[in-house]
């Protein structure tokens, strides 16, 4: 039986679905911006920024890739960064967050955390926000890819029954 918290399993699943949505995207297509949307490479960096912000900066006081804040942070101007750089940043950040997330428990997810210096939430609410944020951007990526004429795209959620089935908290 999987010892990870069920929400961490869901995060890992949505990350795998997100990678599936990116499969086969070229740098040229990833940097094309179809207004008013951001480009795919920006989205890749943006999700790296969010995971870094929540799991590394806020929770652990670490910011391994500080340039993500200015380049792809919330509310930042649009940019079209190279896909390989944003993918490398995402892999670095998610690799650095996994040990922290592996230790999540129901009690830990209920701990308060302050963001923006005034808003208090819980680690659990942040985890849900990240999961839903991935799903939001998966849809956006698929829309961009359809508009770019990409074929053979996934058209339904992957193998959740085996990879991340429902299970209650222990």
C-alpha positions, 0 to 999 in steps of 0.5 A, a space after each residue: 500500500 502506498 504510504 504517501 498521503 492521498 493528496 500527495 499521490 494526486 499531485 504526483 498523478 497530475 504532474 504525470 498527466 501534465 507531462 503527458 500533455 507536453 509530450 511532443 511539444 517543440 521549443 518553437 511551438 512552446 514559445 508561440 503565444 496565442 493571445 490572450 493566453 501565455 505560451 506553453 513554455 511560460 506555463 511550464 516555468 509558471 508551475 515550477 514557480 508555484 511549486 518552488 514558492 509554496 514547498 521550498 520558499 514559504 515552507 523551507 526558506 529555500 529559493 533555488 531558482 530565484 529568476 522564476 519569480 520575475 520571469 513567470 511569477 503570478 502577475 508578471 509580464 508575458 514572456 516566451 522563455 526557452 522550453 528546455 530551460 523551463 523544463 529543467 527548472 521544473 525538474 529541479 524544483 519538483 525534484 527538490 520538493 519531493 522529499 518535503 512532500 513525501 513527509 506530508 501527513 494529515 496533521 502537517 497539511 493542517 498547519 497554518 502558513 502565511 503567504 504575502 505577509 498577511 494571508 494565512 492558509 494551510 499547507 493542505 489548501 496550498 496542496 489543493 491549489 497546486 493540484 487544481 492549478 496543474 489541471 487548469 493549465 493542462 486544459 490550457 496547454 491542450 487548447 493551445 496545442 489544438 489551435 497549433 494543429 497538433 494531432 493525437 492528443 490525449 483526450 481523457 484523464 489517464 490511468 487514475 484507477 491504477 496510478 492514483 485511485 481514491 483512498 481515504 486518509 489513514 
